[in-house]
């Protein structure tokens, strides 16, 4: 529990700069690199943001949301979900096509786990037992 509180504080501190950065971190499926899964650090009012709780990528009820534990990108059993220990998860790119690694619990993902601190913190929170709703709230609120 102590580590969870420490990570929560770290996430709150690191989210503001990540959301203010100039480069949008876009998520796509790792298999085809074509299926969009949302923008990790975009404003929560943008349609493509994983923080837009009413949008396709931020709603916990949407099949295309990383926050839907039964959806294509949120289930711990789906290959394209970051929460699957054995899958490839999602790839992270910016609008210019620059690659930032995999958003995945799988440390052996094909092109390497992302070194983006925000991504590592989200994954660490999940590994420590935080629920997807809790992680979403820490990231987005």
C-alpha positions as CSV (number, residue, x, y, z in Angstrom):
1,X,0.0,0.0,0.0
2,X,2.9,2.3,0.8
3,X,4.4,1.9,-2.7
4,X,0.9,2.5,-4.2
5,X,0.8,5.9,-2.4
6,X,4.3,6.7,-3.5
7,X,3.5,5.8,-7.1
8,X,0.3,7.8,-7.0
9,X,2.1,10.9,-5.8
10,X,4.7,10.4,-8.6
11,X,2.0,10.0,-11.2
12,X,0.2,13.2,-10.1
13,X,3.5,15.1,-10.3
14,X,4.6,13.6,-13.7
15,X,1.2,13.9,-15.4
16,X,1.0,17.6,-15.7
17,X,4.3,18.0,-17.7
18,X,3.3,15.0,-19.8
19,X,0.0,16.5,-20.7
20,X,1.5,19.9,-21.4
21,X,4.2,18.5,-23.7
22,X,4.1,19.4,-27.4
23,X,4.1,15.8,-28.6
24,X,0.9,13.7,-28.5
25,X,1.5,10.1,-27.5
26,X,-0.8,8.1,-29.8
27,X,-1.6,4.5,-29.1
28,X,-2.1,1.8,-31.8
29,X,-2.5,-1.9,-31.8
30,X,0.8,-3.7,-31.9
31,X,-0.2,-6.2,-34.5
32,X,-1.1,-4.1,-37.5
33,X,-0.3,-0.6,-36.2
34,X,-3.5,0.6,-37.8
35,X,-6.2,0.4,-35.1
36,X,-6.2,3.6,-33.0
37,X,-6.5,3.2,-29.3
38,X,-6.4,6.8,-28.1
39,X,-4.1,9.6,-27.2
40,X,-2.4,9.0,-23.8
41,X,-1.5,12.6,-22.9
42,X,-4.1,14.7,-24.8
43,X,-6.5,17.0,-23.2
44,X,-9.5,15.1,-21.6
45,X,-11.9,17.1,-23.7
46,X,-10.5,15.9,-27.0
47,X,-12.4,13.1,-28.8
48,X,-9.3,10.8,-29.1
49,X,-8.1,11.2,-25.5
50,X,-8.0,8.2,-23.2
51,X,-9.1,10.7,-20.5
52,X,-12.4,11.7,-22.2
53,X,-14.7,9.6,-20.1
54,X,-17.5,10.1,-22.7
55,X,-15.4,9.2,-25.8
56,X,-14.6,6.0,-27.5
57,X,-11.1,5.8,-26.0
58,X,-11.7,7.0,-22.5
59,X,-15.0,5.4,-21.5
60,X,-14.8,2.4,-19.3
61,X,-17.7,0.9,-21.4
62,X,-16.2,1.3,-24.9
63,X,-14.6,-1.7,-26.6
64,X,-11.8,0.5,-27.8
65,X,-10.9,1.9,-24.4
66,X,-7.9,0.8,-22.3
67,X,-10.1,1.3,-19.3
68,X,-12.6,-1.3,-20.2
69,X,-11.5,-4.6,-18.6
70,X,-13.6,-6.6,-21.0
71,X,-12.7,-4.6,-24.2
72,X,-10.1,-5.2,-26.9
73,X,-7.5,-2.8,-25.3
74,X,-8.4,-3.2,-21.7
75,X,-8.7,-6.9,-21.0
76,X,-5.8,-8.6,-19.4
77,X,-6.4,-11.5,-21.8
78,X,-6.3,-9.5,-25.1
79,X,-3.0,-9.5,-27.0
80,X,-3.3,-5.7,-27.8
81,X,-4.0,-4.8,-24.2
82,X,-1.3,-3.1,-22.1
83,X,-2.6,-5.0,-19.1
84,X,-1.7,-8.4,-20.6
85,X,1.6,-9.8,-19.3
86,X,2.2,-11.9,-22.4
87,X,0.8,-9.8,-25.2
88,X,2.4,-7.1,-27.3
89,X,0.1,-4.4,-25.9
90,X,0.0,-1.1,-27.8
91,X,2.6,0.8,-29.6
92,X,3.2,4.4,-28.8
93,X,4.0,6.9,-31.6
94,X,3.8,10.6,-32.1
95,X,2.0,12.3,-35.0
96,X,5.3,12.4,-36.9
97,X,5.6,8.6,-36.7
98,X,8.4,8.5,-34.0
99,X,8.3,5.3,-32.0
100,X,8.2,5.4,-28.2
101,X,8.1,1.6,-27.5
102,X,5.3,-0.6,-26.3
103,X,2.7,0.2,-23.7
104,X,2.7,-3.3,-22.3
105,X,3.3,-5.2,-19.1
106,X,5.3,-7.7,-21.3
107,X,8.9,-6.8,-20.7
108,X,9.8,-8.9,-23.8
109,X,7.5,-7.1,-26.2
110,X,8.8,-7.3,-29.8
111,X,10.2,-3.7,-30.0
112,X,10.8,-3.1,-26.3
113,X,8.7,-1.8,-23.4
114,X,8.3,2.0,-23.5
115,X,10.8,4.0,-21.4
116,X,8.3,6.9,-21.2
117,X,8.1,7.6,-17.4
118,X,4.3,8.1,-17.5
119,X,3.8,4.7,-19.2
120,X,6.1,2.9,-16.7
121,X,4.2,4.5,-13.8
122,X,0.8,3.4,-15.2
123,X,2.1,-0.1,-15.6
124,X,3.6,-0.2,-12.2
125,X,0.4,1.0,-10.6
126,X,-1.4,-1.8,-12.3
127,X,1.1,-4.4,-11.2
128,X,0.8,-3.1,-7.6
129,X,-2.9,-4.0,-7.7
130,X,-4.6,-0.7,-8.6
131,X,-7.9,-1.0,-10.5
132,X,-8.2,0.5,-14.0
133,X,-10.7,3.1,-12.7
134,X,-8.2,4.2,-10.0
135,X,-5.4,4.5,-12.6
136,X,-7.6,6.4,-15.0
137,X,-8.6,8.9,-12.2
138,X,-5.0,9.4,-11.2
139,X,-4.0,10.1,-14.8
140,X,-6.9,12.1,-15.9
141,X,-8.3,14.1,-13.0
